[in-house]
Amino acid sequence: MIERRGTDPAVAMLRELRRRVPDAELVSARQAPWASVTYSGVKLSMEVRSAEADAVDRLLLDLPEMEWRLPGHLMADVAGMAAADEAGTTCLRIEALVLERD
């Protein structure tokens, strides 16, 4: 993962997810640099697994309004979706645009 000012945004984002879904297990994470004329940051794609379906459902409901603690960064856009597998584990996929703070 790419190291940015402050803390790696993917690491900080996973920490925030685990505050809401304590048993969240990271399955995969990707990030790619992103820039516009005015801003720079990263696009993040993260997949986590959890046995706590209720916690994941609450997280998805709160996702648009969540306050993210991402040192040196700002959450610009975030979306998620979840699906249960045959073992009853919930797979949560999150896509985010995280901008660097000045």
Stockholm file with secondary structure:
# STOCKHOLM 1.0

chainA/1-102         MIERRGTDPAVAMLRELRRRVPDAELVSARQAPWASVTYSGVKLSMEVRSAEADAVDRLLLDLPEMEWRLPGHLMADVAGMAAADEAGTTCLRIEALVLERD
#=GR chainA/1-102 SS CCCCSSSCHHHHHHHHHHHHSTTCEEEEEEEEEEECSSCEEEEEEEEEEESCHHHHHHHHHHGGGCCCCCTTEEEEEEEEEEEECTTSCEEEEEEEEEEECC
#=GC SS_cons         CCCCSSSCHHHHHHHHHHHHSTTCEEEEEEEEEEECSSCEEEEEEEEEEESCHHHHHHHHHHGGGCCCCCTTEEEEEEEEEEEECTTSCEEEEEEEEEEECC
//
